[in-house]
Amino acid sequence: RLIDRARRDGYSLVVEELVAGVIGMSVPVKDSRGNVVAAAGISFNPSRFKKRDALDTCLPLLRKAADSIGLKLP
């Protein structure tokens, strides 16, 4: 169910799921054919960013970085 949601939304966000005090966010990295070949991710402390802040501020930057990586792939 969570994988389907990440596929639909185009990102994954976990709040203190793996490590207490850490939020993790990842987006797919796609090759020139549009195939997902990797993921780009960041982690941060929830005392600095709340979930909404992360989505509004960090997600666009993370997507831009993943797109930039994807452009360099065959």
C-alpha positions, 0 to 999 in steps of 0.5 A, a space after each residue: 500500500 505504501 509503495 503504491 502511494 509513493 508511486 502515485 505521489 511521486 515521492 516517499 516521506 517517512 516521519 520517524 519510521 526508521 530512526 527516532 527524530 529523523 524524517 526521510 524523503 525520497 524521489 525516483 531518478 529516471 533514465 532517458 527512457 523514463 525508467 526508474 533506476 535509482 532514488 535520491 533522498 534526504 533526511 532531516 530533523 523534524 524540529 527544523 522542518 515539519 511535514 508540510 514544510 518539507 513538502 513545500 520547500 524540500 520536495 521541489 528541490 529534491 525533484 530538481 536534483 533527481 531530474 538533473 541526475 536523470 538527464 546525465 543517464 543514458 
